[in-house]
């Protein structure tokens, strides 16, 4: 971590320390800003999925190939982690912004020429930028501050992205007039918005490259006494990191499915039978619930165990799914919105808890954990297949199975950690 010295010097010279921004703080604010802006870009594939399904005449499974294309680049996370160590974290973030911009602009000719393969390629390039952004950004947020508050900072960073995600469906519902009902009438508005986004992402890339701050990836903080120390020669030999990667694979897959099927669920005549305009507005509310969940986690996890908070949200998610599986109309809509609040904290919390045990292999472990985004490529396609076979509402049994399994894992992690804590407390200072 970058040492904090300027505030100490300011205090000695009589200046107000809060007026001095440390290099580490500037870097943290930059990463927070990137998370905020890219949150909106990342959410567009789930916002326009019903339009793509109609425009290209797709099945549910074929619709999910968009999500697959965006998340399959996470297969290369370990390789990207090695590249980040050589090129540097800040420069890697700049490259990620360029990839975001290129992929976003490529969607325009794909939509205008009705070539689904070009659209999938555009989302694949966006996904590569997203992958690089996550592998570089998450360890930076985790390291730029006290280790015991890493999950709080990660929830805050991801909450900023979730707040920005509110803008995606909101902007579409404002830009596209209510009289534009056919998909052909909506495409010009969507492509215009994509062009503006691509230009803004290019500007952010230029600003990131101009930053003259370096980051080594070292946390520079003391190890947690209640977490077993990492003695492996590689993060691949660390059981806690491997288990965390598998859990993140499941959680992110379920989260991507909830995002991707939200509007389809509300517009289904057998469930809520809402119009596309109404579902877009409720998707904005869904992202608001998602952002509220992460913002509350940033505050709550400073006051309670992250594992306990995670278990409570898992129970809330399972209860919401029970209502969603059997409900219709307003009841089903409320259950779907509640899920946005509960599931929002899963990835940043599990990521931060797992990274605690990575020791000196933080960059490699970050790459491994971010491979978990492959779940967002696999699970939605599988659920899409299930939805084509058994119906969309019954396909949410996939999330029920995932969250029940994660609840068992988190309960074991909670008791193991607290038993270790009690052992350390009983032993007293050495």
N, C-alpha and C positions, 0 to 999 in steps of 0.2 A: 504494500500500500504506500502511496505517496505521503511522506511525512508532513505533519501539520506544524509549521514553524512560523508562518507569517502572522498568525493571530497572536502567538506568544510575543513576538517582536512588537506588534501593535500595542499590546497591553503594557509592555515595558515603556514604550514611548508616549503613553497616554492617549493613544487613538482608540476609537470605538472598535472592538474586535469584530462586531457583527457587520461592519462596513467592509471588511477584508474577506475576499473570497479565495479560499485555498485552491491550488491546482487540482487537488483531488475532488473538491466540491464542484469545480467547473466541469470536470470530467463526468461526475455523477449527474449533474444537470443536463449535460449533453446527451447522455444515455437515456435519461428520463424523457427528454424531448423527442428522441428518435422512437422510443417506445410509444409515445403519444401519437405521433404522426403516422407511424407505420401501422398502428392498430386499425385505423380506418381503411388503409389499403388492403390489409390482410382479410378484412371482413367482407370485401365486395363479392368474393365468389359465393359465399352463402347467401348474400342479399339478392343476387340476380339468378340464383339457381332455378327457381320456377320459370323465369323468363327463358333461360337457356333450354330447359326441358321442353318448353312449348316451341321455341324457335327452331330447334334441331330435331324435334319429334323423338325424344329420348324416353327410355324406361327409367325407373328409379335407379337401377343399377348403373345404367349408362350415364345418368345425371351425376352420379357420385364419382365418375372418372375425373371430373374437374378437381374434386378434393384430393383424389389420388395423385393427380399430376402435380398439385401444389405441394404435397407432403412427401412424395417419393424421394426428393433430393436429400432428405434427412438420413438416407442410407449412407451418405458420404460424410457424416458428422465426424467420425474419428480422423479421417483424412483432413478435413477442414480444421480440426483442432490443431493438428501438426502445422498446417500452413499458417494459422493465426499466431502460433508461437514464433514463427520465423518472420512474418510480415508485420506483426504488431496488432494489438487489439483495435486501436483507433483507426488505423488504415483499413483494417478489415471491415469495420463499420462503414467506411466510405465506399468500399467496393460493394457492400450489401445494398447501399442506397442506389448505386448505379444499376444493379441488377433489378431492384424494385422498379426503377424508372423504365428500363428497357422492356421488361415483361408487361408492364401496364400499357405502354404505347403499342406493343405488338397485338394486344387484344383488339385494337381498333380495326385493322385490316381483316382480322379473323372474323369479326362480327359483320363487317360491311360486305365481305365476299362469301359469307355463310360457309366458311371452312372450319368445322369443329376441331380438326387436327391442329390448325394454327392457334385457336383459342387454348387448346390443351398445352401447346408449346409455350404460349405466353404465361399461363399459370405455372408451368414448370420452371420458367425463369424467375418469376416472382417467388416461387417456393425456394429456389436456390438462394436468393437474397434473404429470404426469411430465415433459412437455415443458418447462413453465415451470421446474420444479425443475432440470432438466439445463442449460438455457440460463443460468440464474442461478448454479447451484452450481459447475459445472465451471470457469468463469473465476475464481471466488472461490478455489477450492482451488489453481488454477494460480498465482494472483497472491500469495497469502498465504504468501510464503517465497521463498527463492532460486530464480532462474529455472532453474539447472542441475539442480534437484531437483524440478521441476514434475511430470515423469512419475512420479516416485517417490510424490509426494503424491497424485496422481490415482489411481494404482494402490492406494494405501492406502485412500483414500476409497471407491473402488468395491469394494475388498476387504471393507470393513465392511458394505457393502450385500450382498455375496455371503455373508458370515457370517450376516447376518440371513435371507437366503433359505433357509438350512438349516432355519430354524424353520417355514417354511410347510409343506413336506411332512411334517416331523416332527410338527408340531401336528395335522395332519389324521390321520396314522397313529395318534396317541395318542388324539385326541378321538373319531374314528369307530371303534367297536368292530369287531373282526374278523368278528362275526356279521352285521354290516350289509353284505349282499352286493348287494342291489338298489339302484339309484340312488334310488328313492323313499325308502328307509330312510336314505340318506346325506344327503339335502337338508337336513333339520332341523339336523344338526350343522354343515353348511357355512354355512347362513344365520346361525346363532348366532355362529359365529366372525367372520363379516363384520360383524355389528352391533357386536361388541366392538372390532374394528379401526377401524370408523368413528368410534366415540366417542374412542378414543385419538388418532386423527389430528386430530380437532377440538381436543383439548387441546393437542397439539403446535403447531397453528396459533395458538392463543391465546398460548402461550409465545413463539413467534417474533415475533408482532406486538408483544409487550411489550419486546423487546430495544431498547435505546437506543444501538445502534452503527450507524454508516453505513459504506458501502463504495463507492468511486468506480469501481472496475474497473481502475484504473491499477496496473500491476505494480510500478512503482517500482524495478525492477532493471535492471542493465546488459544491453545486447544481446549475444547470442552472436556472437563474431567469425567463427565458422565458418559462420554462416547468412547468406545474402544478406539485406540490409536491405530492408524493405518501403518502396517508393517510390511505390506506386500510390495514387491518390486514393480508392480503395475496395477493400475486401477481395475484391469480386467480380472485380477485375482482377488479383488475385494468383494466378499459376498454381499455386503450392504449396498454397494454401488450397483451390482448386478441385479439385486432384488428391486432396487429403486428404479432402474431402467425398465424392468418388466412392468412395474406398477404404473409408471408414467406412460408406457406404451398403451396400456388399457385405458387409463384415465383420459388421455388426449384423444384416443379413438372415440370414446364415448362422448366427449365434449364436442368433437367435430361433427358427430352424427346429430347431436342435439341442435347445433347451429344450422346444419345443412337441411334438416327436415322440418325446421320450425315453421316456415311459411307453408310448406306442403301440408303439414299437420293442420294448421288453422284453416287452410283453404279446402281441405277434404270435405265433401258434402256429407259424409257420414259422421263427422266429428264436430266442426264448428261452422263450416260452410261460409267462410268470410271471403270478401272480395280481395283482389291482389293489393289494392290501395289500403284497405283496412289491415291486412296482414303486414304490410310494410311499416305502418305506424306502430303496430304492436311489436314488431321486431325491434324498433327503436326503444320501446319500453323494456324489451327483453335485455338489450345491451345495457340499459340503465340499471336494471336489477343486477346484471353481471358486474358492472362497475361498482355498484353499492356494496356487493359482497366482498370485493377485493379491497375497497377503501376501509370497510369495517374491519377486515382481517389485519390490515396494516396497523390499526389501533388496538384491536383485541389481542393480537399475538405479542404485544408488549406487556400484557397483563395476565395472560394465561398460557398454558402449555400449547404450542402449535399442534402437537399430537392430539390433545383433547379437543381443540377447536376443529381439527380435521374430522374426528370421529362424530362430533355433533352435526357437522354439515353432511356427512355421509348418511346419517340417520334421516336428516331432513330430506335428502335427495331420494332415498328409498321410499319415504312416505309420500312425496310428491309424485313419484312414478306409479305408486299404487293407485293414486287418484286418477292419474293421466291414462292408465291402461283401461279403466272402466268408465271414465267420465265422458261427457259430451257437452257441447255448448260452452257456456261461461265457466263451468267447473273445470273442463279440460284446459281452457285458456289460462285460468289462474294457476293451475298445476304446472303448466309449461313455463309460465313466467317465474314461478317460485324456483324451478330448477335452475334458472339462470343465476339466481342469488347463491344457491348452495354450491353448485359445481365450480363457481368462479375461483375458489381458493385452492383447488386440488393440485394443479400443476406447480405453482410457485412454492407452495408449502412443502410438498413432497420433494421437490428439487432442492430446496434449501436444507431440509433435514438430511437428505442423502449426501449432499456435498460436505456436510460436517465431518463425515468419516473418510473423506478422500485424501486428507493429509496434503502431501506435496504434489499429488497427482491431480490438482484441481482442473487444469485445462483438459487433460485426458478424460477425467471423469465427466466434465461438462459435455464433451463430445459424445461420450457414451449415453449420458442421460438425455441429450437432445436427440439421439437416435430414436428415443421414445415417440417422437413426432411421426414416425412411420405408422404408429397406431392410427393416426388421423388419415393415413392413406388406405389402411386395410379395413378397419372396423366399419367406416361408412359404406364401403362397397359391399361388405358382407351383410350389413343391415339392409342395404338397398335390395340385395337379392332376397332376403327374408321378407321384405315389404312387398316385393313383386309376387311372392308365393303365398304369404299368410295375411297380408294387409298391413298398412302403415302403422296402425295403432298397436297391433300385436308385436310389431318389430321392436318396440321399446323394451321387450323382455331382455334384449341384449344388454341394455344399460343396467337392468336389475341384477343380472348375473355379475357384471363387472363391479358394481358398487358394493355388492355383498361380499365379494372376494377381497376387495380393498379394505373394507371395514374389518375383516378378520386380521389382515396383515397389519393395519394401523393399530389395532388393539394390542397385538403382540409387541409391536414396536414401542407403544406407550408404556406398557408394564415393564418391558426390558429396560427402558431408559430410566424409569423412575426407581426400579430396584437398584440400578447402578448408582443413581443419585443418593438413595438412602444408604447404600454401602459406603460411599465416599463421605457422607455426613457422619456416619457412625464411626468411621476410622479416625476422623478429626484431622487437624493439620499435621503434616509430617515434619 
